[in-house]
Amino acid sequence: MRRAIFLIIVAIVFAGMAAAVIVRAASQNTGGGQMRGMATPVALHEVDARVFSDVVEALGTANANESVQVTAKISDTISRIHFDSGQRVTANEILVELRDAEEVAGLSEARASLREAQQELARIRDLTERGVAARSRLDEIQANAERAGARVAALEARVADRIIRAPFDGIVGLREVSLGQLVRPGDVIAQLDDTSIIKLDFTLPERFLATVSPGMEIAARTSAFAGEEFTGEITQIDSRIDPATRAVTVRAEIDNSDGRLRPGLLMTVEVRRDPRTRPAVPETAITRLRDQVFVFTVAQDEMGYYAVQHEITVGARSGGFLEVLAGIEPGTTIVRQGVHRIRDGARISPRDGANGARTAGNTVAAAPAGATAGSARP
């Protein structure tokens, strides 16, 4: 009796499994009919031309166009401070004055002596021309006047040393001194940087020496401004290769008239070679079958829209887009989203806003992973 009950239970289980298989097959057949007869909602994209290039990647450090530590030449106390931290100054603008009362007094005395010597020289020169005074007396007075003039120049230089000026236009860093403080030669008063241009120094392995040259375009990014790209060009390549690292230092310049970039920033650098304009398709629009890459273009008949599968050849990758080497032209409408729910000949229905990707930014340059001089393949 138990055996019969067991056999009945097993038969019921197998019958249920068979029914499930039949239902599943029927649903799949129904889905296939829907694929052929019902339109699948998809998002579309109009293929446009974008700029791609081969990329060499590196890390670099931002430096100021000109940079100097403002220091004193002599030892004395600070009598006036004419700047504050972060202030923009112009060339020859006074930053700090040191105590100069003694030097100014000495300079006044020397100038008075110089005026007396010049007056005496004029008087003796007149007498000499009239033959009253000896020529030797004129030479003596002229030497005295020259000595007085030299003393004035020396004292003017000593007074000038007590006035510390900005050597070029720039932004003053943090102030390192206070009023009344004694400063000595070499003591840092502040850092002065000209950041109108950023000099970006980075190193490349020696194998890339033949692939870079002055004038080539670079693109730099930094975590301080996530998502933003700063462009510039290579201006100099070091004349030597570091024998320890077998790398060469390359310098690029980036316009920084808005002052956002600051010296010391760590930046990722892309050196762009062989810029070219090619059709571009979104990465979400492609499907793969082994080594083949496909996109679905859009066609229309009396029944509506349907998808047509096209094989394409792709090249570099950049910002979510792939370079198309062959197989499609700009202006072609393709399926951007929903490609894995359709097949060749399937009916499709563009969703509202499906063409939004047509305005997905301006041209960008290719950015394959790794420091390679060739186009990246997806």
Stockholm file with secondary structure:
# STOCKHOLM 1.0

chainA/1-378         MRRAIFLIIVAIVFAGMAAAVIVRAASQNTGGGQMRGMATPVALHEVDARVFSDVVEALGTANANESVQVTAKISDTISRIHFDSGQRVTANEILVELRDAEEVAGLSEARASLREAQQELARIRDLTERGVAARSRLDEIQANAERAGARVAALEARVADRIIRAPFDGIVGLREVSLGQLVRPGDVIAQLDDTSIIKLDFTLPERFLATVSPGMEIAARTSAFAGEEFTGEITQIDSRIDPATRAVTVRAEIDNSDGRLRPGLLMTVEVRRDPRTRPAVPETAITRLRDQVFVFTVAQDEMGYYAVQHEITVGARSGGFLEVLAGIEPGTTIVRQGVHRIRDGARISPRDGANGARTAGNTVAAAPAGATAGSARP
#=GR chainA/1-378 SS CHHHHHHHHHHHHHHHHHHHHHHHHHHHHHHHHHHHHSCEEEEEEECEEEEEEEEEEEEEEEEEEEEEEEEBSSCEEEEEECCCTTCEECTTCEEEEECCHHHHHHHHHHHHHHHHHHHHHHHHHHHHHTTSSCHHHHHHHHHHHHHHHHHHHHHHHHHHHTEEECSSSEEECCCCCCTTCEECBTCEEEEEEEEEEEEEEEEEEGGGGGGCCTTCEEEEECGGGTTCCEEEEEEEEEEEEETTTTEEEEEEEEECTTCCCCTTCEEEEEEEEEEEEEEEEEGGGCEEETTEEEEEEEEEETTEEEEEEEEEEEEEEETTEEEEEESCCTTCEEEEECGGGCCTTCEEEECTTGGGGGGSCSCCCCCCSSSCSSCCCC
#=GC SS_cons         CHHHHHHHHHHHHHHHHHHHHHHHHHHHHHHHHHHHHSCEEEEEEECEEEEEEEEEEEEEEEEEEEEEEEEBSSCEEEEEECCCTTCEECTTCEEEEECCHHHHHHHHHHHHHHHHHHHHHHHHHHHHHTTSSCHHHHHHHHHHHHHHHHHHHHHHHHHHHTEEECSSSEEECCCCCCTTCEECBTCEEEEEEEEEEEEEEEEEEGGGGGGCCTTCEEEEECGGGTTCCEEEEEEEEEEEEETTTTEEEEEEEEECTTCCCCTTCEEEEEEEEEEEEEEEEEGGGCEEETTEEEEEEEEEETTEEEEEEEEEEEEEEETTEEEEEESCCTTCEEEEECGGGCCTTCEEEECTTGGGGGGSCSCCCCCCSSSCSSCCCC
//
